[in-house]
Amino acid sequence: MKLFLDTASIEEIREINRWGVLGGVTTNPSLLQKEAAEPDKVWRQILEEVAGDVSLEVTAPDADEMVAQGRTLAAMGPNAVVKVPMTPDGLEAGTRLVSEGVRINVTLVFSPAQAILAAEAGAYIVSPFLGRVDDVASDGMALLRSICDIYAVQGYETKVLAASLRHPMHVVESAHAGADIATMPFEVFTKLVKHPLTDIGMERFQADWEKLQHQLEGEAST
Ligand code: G3P
């Protein structure tokens, strides 16, 4: 399962990129709004910084304009994936873009039925929003498992991207469910690496290493 950052922050991308495990990036209008910068500039910078796929979302109100916007976004880089919403206009725009060879990510998916539509539309990626399903007292992980099962039975090639992840166990369970990609905020990504026993172990190793240096210094001076 590839690990993506759900962000439009270049600083966050640079920090995780240096770990060597960043599979790609997903962005959306809300994340761009947080950066308060010119979207075109931000998108191009992210596409350059990241070797993997970067999802850029259309914001146009109807299918014709989504197609025009999608073409512009797709032309920004070979790793650009165009995000379209799971709406009738989004599906029309998405299928038209797919027929032109554009890779699409169908976003705002909240049911297995919508995920079937995304696969039939020829989507490269489908994005079920797990956390937002949990927010309305439903089971986001059950949704993900159902989509992964259906795609396996049907032999759909659309990649399942677990989105709206809120904590490390969402990531672990997404891997168990068979998701192809998990996208997460910086705070969740950085929690993946943390474990108190790792910190304690590091402290002990460091202390013992220093003790050894003192021992050797002592032996050398006798
Ligand atoms: O980018 C799509 C999704 O990951 C958004 O997550 O936390 O806004 O529900 P969230």
Boltz pocket constraint, residues with backbone or C-beta under 6 A from the ligand:
constraints:
  - pocket:
      binder: B
      contacts: [[A, 6], [A, 26], [A, 27], [A, 28], [A, 129], [A, 131], [A, 132], [A, 163], [A, 164], [A, 165], [A, 183]]
      max_distance: 6.0
